[in-house]
Amino acid sequence: MAPRKNSQTTRGRNILGGRIRALRLRLKPSVSQADLAARATLNGVPMDRPTVSRIESGKKFLRDFEIIAIASALRVSVAVLFESR
């Protein structure tokens, strides 16, 4: 059995979470976490508000298809999510 990831050592390694939150709040009108989850679900990736919260806080790592769905929900390219500030 593989060792379990310790959230203490993995926290903060999700670099996209803060960027996703910033982009979500910059939309006019701003989009709630629940709205972003619904948009991702419409893009074929089932998601709920607590999942978006874990993503934005860096507690959940994202898979490639989730990144694509979130970028589409935010109406940005995937590259924009990876841009440094």
C-alpha positions in Angstrom: 0.0 0.0 0.0 1.4 3.4 -1.0 2.0 5.9 1.8 -0.7 8.5 2.3 0.1 12.1 1.3 0.6 14.2 4.4 -1.4 17.4 3.8 1.2 19.3 5.9 3.9 18.5 3.3 1.8 18.9 0.2 -0.1 22.1 1.2 0.8 25.0 -1.0 2.1 23.0 -3.9 -1.0 23.6 -5.9 0.1 26.8 -7.7 -3.2 27.1 -9.7 -5.5 27.5 -6.7 -4.8 31.2 -6.0 -4.8 32.0 -9.7 -8.2 30.4 -10.2 -9.6 32.3 -7.2 -8.2 35.6 -8.6 -9.6 35.0 -12.1 -13.0 33.9 -10.7 -13.3 37.1 -8.6 -12.2 39.3 -11.5 -15.0 38.2 -13.8 -17.8 40.8 -14.1 -20.0 40.0 -12.3 -17.8 37.9 -10.1 -18.5 34.2 -10.0 -19.1 32.3 -6.8 -17.5 29.0 -6.0 -20.8 27.3 -6.6 -21.2 28.9 -10.0 -17.7 27.9 -11.0 -18.5 24.3 -9.9 -21.7 24.3 -11.9 -19.8 25.7 -15.0 -17.2 23.0 -14.7 -19.9 20.4 -14.4 -21.6 21.7 -17.6 -18.1 21.2 -19.2 -18.3 17.5 -18.3 -16.3 17.5 -15.1 -18.6 17.0 -12.1 -17.6 19.4 -9.3 -19.2 20.9 -6.2 -18.5 24.0 -4.2 -16.4 22.3 -1.5 -14.1 20.9 -4.3 -13.6 24.4 -5.7 -12.8 25.6 -2.1 -10.1 22.8 -1.8 -8.7 23.7 -5.2 -8.4 27.4 -4.3 -6.9 26.7 -0.9 -4.2 24.5 -2.5 -5.5 21.3 -0.8 -6.6 19.5 -4.0 -4.3 18.7 -6.8 -5.8 19.1 -10.3 -5.9 16.6 -13.1 -5.3 17.9 -16.7 -9.0 17.5 -17.6 -10.1 19.5 -14.5 -7.7 22.3 -15.5 -9.2 22.4 -19.0 -12.8 22.5 -17.6 -12.0 25.2 -15.1 -10.2 27.3 -17.8 -13.2 27.0 -20.0 -15.6 27.9 -17.2 -13.5 31.0 -16.5 -13.4 31.8 -20.2 -9.6 31.9 -20.3 -7.0 29.7 -21.9 -5.2 27.0 -19.9 -2.0 29.0 -20.5 -3.5 32.0 -18.5 -3.9 29.7 -15.5 -0.1 29.1 -15.5 1.0 32.6 -16.1 3.1 34.1 -13.3 2.0 37.3 -11.8 
